[in-house]
Amino acid sequence: MQQAADFLAESDVLATALAPLPEAEWAQPTQFKGWSVNDIIVHLHYWNQMAHDTLTAPERFHDKAKTMAPAVAAHAMRPVENAAIPERGQALFAAWQGHYRDMARAWAGVDPKQRLPWIGPEMSARSSMTARQMETWAHGQAVFDLLGQTRPESDRIRNIVVLGVNTFAWSHQVQGLPVPAHVPQLQLQAPSGAIWQFGDVASDDLITGSAVEFAQVVTQTRALGDTSLKAQGPVAQAWLARAQCFAGPPEAPPPPGARFAQKLPKSH
C-alpha cells in the first residue's frame, strides 16, 4: 500500500525537524490553539496507536474507543490523550518514532480495501493510512511554523489533496448546509511542477493554484486569504471558505495572518 510509505515519509520529515529540538523547547506553544510541541506529538502518537490497533488489536481499539468516543463528542480529547501517553520531550519523540516506523512496515502489505473500525463509520485501510498522513502533515505545519522552517514537500501530498476533494460534501454537511450538485474544477500545481486536475470539468466554478496551499486550506492550517489560491464562482469560493477534510464537529478556519512561519525563541 503506497499510502503506508507516504505516511512513513511524512513522519520522517517531521522527525528530522524535531530531532535537534532541546528538551525545554518541547513545551513551547504553537499557533495551533496554543498546543505545545509535546501536545502535537502526543496527539499524533495516540491516534497512530488507535489506527494501528484497528488492524492488529481490534478488541483493544474498541476498549479505548469507549473512553475516547464521548471525549470527542465533548471536545475533551486532550486529557484522554495525555493520560494514555505519559512521555514528553525526547522520550516522547523516541516512542512516537519507533511506533510509526513499525506501523508503516506492518501496513505496507495490507489490502488497501480492507475495512477497519473507527470512531464513527468504518473505513478502508487506505483511507485510514491517508488520514494518518494528513494528520501528521497538518499538525506538523504548526511545528515547522514554530521553528521558522519551510517544510520540504513532495508529490505524496496528492493523498491529502484527494482527501480534500473527496470531503467536498462533508465540508457542507458538517456545517448543516446543502451539498452543491457539482464539485468545482480544480487545476493544482504539484511540488514537482505537474498539473493535477480534479472535480467536475463541466462546472463553471474553478480553483487554481498550489496543491500545497489547497492542502493547507482544507486542513485549516492556513487562512485562504494567506494563500495565492484563486477561486472563481460561488460554489468554489464558499467551499474554500469553510473546507474541512477532517472528521469531528465543524471547525472555523484560522483568521488571516494567524498562522505563519515564526522563529522559536531560544530557551536559556
Secondary structure, DSSP 4 states (H G I P E B T S, - for coil): -HHHHHHHHHHHHHHHHHTT--GGGGG-B-TTTT-BHHHHHHHHHHHHHHHHHHHH-HHHHHHHHHHHHHHHHTT-HHHHHHHH----HHHHHHHHHHHHHHHHHHHTTS-TT-EE--SSS-EEHHHHHHHHHHHHHHHHHHHHHHHT-PPP--GGGHHHHHHHHHTHHHHHHTTT-PPPSSPPEEEEE-TTSPEEEES-TT-S-EEEEEHHHHHHHHTTSS-GGGS--EEESHHHHHHHHH---S-SS--PPPPTTSS----PPPP-
